[in-house]
Amino acid sequence: MTAGFNFIGPGPLHSADLWFIKKINREGTRIDGGLFKIHLTPADFGASRMLIETRDRCNNNPADFEDYKSSKVKAAEHLASGNIFEYKKAKGSSKLLQELNKKYGEPSPPKN
C-alpha cells in the first residue's frame, strides 16, 4: 500500500484472489495512465499453481514457450479494441494452458 497500490477487493472467481491496482504515470510512454494489477493468492490455490507451472514450463521447454507466446500474440488483437475478456479467452487456446486447465481445473466460484 505504501508503494501506491490500492486494494480493490477479492476477484470475481474466488475470494482468496485479492486484487490491488496502481495507476502508472510514465509521461510520454504508451503505458502512461494505465493500471498495473497485482493478484495475491495462497500458494496452494489452483490458479497460483497453474501460473507457476506455466512459468516453469515456458522457461524449460521451448515448445511450450512458443505455443504460449503464439497464442498471446494472436490474442493481443483483442486488446486493441479494449476487450480483455476476449483476449483471455483467445489466450486460452494455447495447448499448454488447455493442458494445465485440465490438471488444475477451472477456477471455482467463491465460497461464502
Phi and psi in degrees as a GROMACS rama.xvg file:
@    title "Ramachandran Plot"
@    xaxis  label "Phi"
@    yaxis  label "Psi"
@TYPE xy
-71.1384  -14.0687  THR-2
-89.8082  8.17626  ALA-3
96.1951  6.01383  GLY-4
-83.6223  146.292  PHE-5
-116.397  136.397  ASN-6
-77.1019  125.342  PHE-7
-92.2488  -41.7291  ILE-8
138.152  -173.532  GLY-9
-72.442  150.061  PRO-10
-67.3738  166.403  GLY-11
-72.8792  -18.6449  PRO-12
-98.1285  -22.4785  LEU-13
-158.435  137.452  HIS-14
-69.0181  -16.0531  SER-15
-85.8672  -4.22565  ALA-16
-94.8085  97.289  ASP-17
-92.9977  129.856  LEU-18
-106.979  134.599  TRP-19
-128.592  143.733  PHE-20
-131.461  157.215  ILE-21
-143.923  133.304  LYS-22
-76.0236  136.732  LYS-23
-95.96  125.905  ILE-24
-116.222  92.4888  ASN-25
-131.51  77.7385  ARG-26
-54.0455  135.965  GLU-27
87.3085  1.20636  GLY-28
-115.48  162.667  THR-29
-72.2264  -13.4029  ARG-30
-94.1184  -1.39668  ILE-31
-59.0049  129.696  ASP-32
85.4597  -0.9266  GLY-33
-78.3121  175.971  GLY-34
-117.372  138.459  LEU-35
-107.677  122.491  PHE-36
-112.689  137.176  LYS-37
-121.4  135.832  ILE-38
-106.511  130.109  HIS-39
-111.817  123.507  LEU-40
-137.957  157.958  THR-41
-62.7939  148.981  PRO-42
-63.0433  -26.6994  ALA-43
-91.7526  4.44032  ASP-44
-67.8721  134.75  PHE-45
-53.1678  -44.3396  GLY-46
-65.1122  -34.2666  ALA-47
-66.2244  -45.7198  SER-48
-62.5988  -38.3555  ARG-49
-65.0093  -42.9849  MET-50
-62.7829  -43.2921  LEU-51
-64.8641  -42.9012  ILE-52
-68.1936  -35.2027  GLU-53
-59.2938  -48.6665  THR-54
-58.5103  -48.8795  ARG-55
-64.1001  -42.4141  ASP-56
-70.037  -37.1778  ARG-57
-66.802  -33.7538  CYS-58
-73.3535  -26.632  ASN-59
-111.081  -9.88507  ASN-60
-134.912  106.123  ASN-61
-56.4427  -34.4597  PRO-62
-66.5377  -41.3308  ALA-63
-64.2011  -41.7208  ASP-64
-60.9598  -47.9582  PHE-65
-64.3401  -38.7872  GLU-66
-62.5828  -49.0213  ASP-67
-65.1706  -44.3254  TYR-68
-61.8751  -45.726  LYS-69
-65.9175  -35.3706  SER-70
-69.0306  -36.6909  SER-71
-68.2838  -41.7955  LYS-72
-63.6623  -45.4541  VAL-73
-64.7542  -40.7337  LYS-74
-68.3876  -24.2925  ALA-75
-60.84  -20.4974  ALA-76
-60.9876  -25.5299  GLU-77
-72.8043  -25.2232  HIS-78
-69.6145  -30.4828  LEU-79
-60.4358  -31.6344  ALA-80
-94.0549  4.12335  SER-81
79.0126  15.2841  GLY-82
-96.8319  86.0532  ASN-83
-65.2462  -34.4734  ILE-84
-69.0557  -38.476  PHE-85
-67.6405  -35.0557  GLU-86
-60.3247  -49.7271  TYR-87
-61.2032  -42.2039  LYS-88
-63.738  -46.4138  LYS-89
-66.5114  -37.7539  ALA-90
-61.8522  -31.0676  LYS-91
-67.6676  -5.30296  GLY-92
-73.6427  -9.33981  SER-93
-58.5926  132.904  SER-94
-60.3397  -37.9362  LYS-95
-60.2071  -48.9443  LEU-96
-66.8499  -35.8195  LEU-97
-63.512  -42.1333  GLN-98
-62.8383  -44.8515  GLU-99
-70.914  -31.2222  LEU-100
-62.1181  -39.2729  ASN-101
-66.1951  -40.0919  LYS-102
-68.7675  -46.3643  LYS-103
-100.488  -11.637  TYR-104
81.8205  154.949  GLY-105
-69.4314  150.834  GLU-106
-58.1821  140.072  PRO-107
-96.7676  157.944  SER-108
-62.1387  158.656  PRO-109
-61.5897  148.223  PRO-110
-100.684  121.243  LYS-111
